């Protein structure tokens, strides 16, 4: 699958980008934003699987 890249102009808080770069151990701002977005997508997918599992039973609701 070919990754499609698009140019975007975003106004982001410099302090958040700097802190995220430190946490994610990334080199560039683009890499930082992309990695952070990947984590958000993965988290949403995990939450969906957990919601589906709770209908099966055996999974206690810890968060929604």
Number of C-alpha atoms within 10 A of each C-alpha: 3 4 5 5 6 5 5 7 5 6 6 8 8 10 9 10 16 14 12 17 20 12 10 13 12 15 10 12 14 13 14 21 16 12 17 15 12 12 12 12 12 12 12 12 12 12 14 12 11 17 15 12 13 12 9 9 8 8 12 9 9 5 7 7
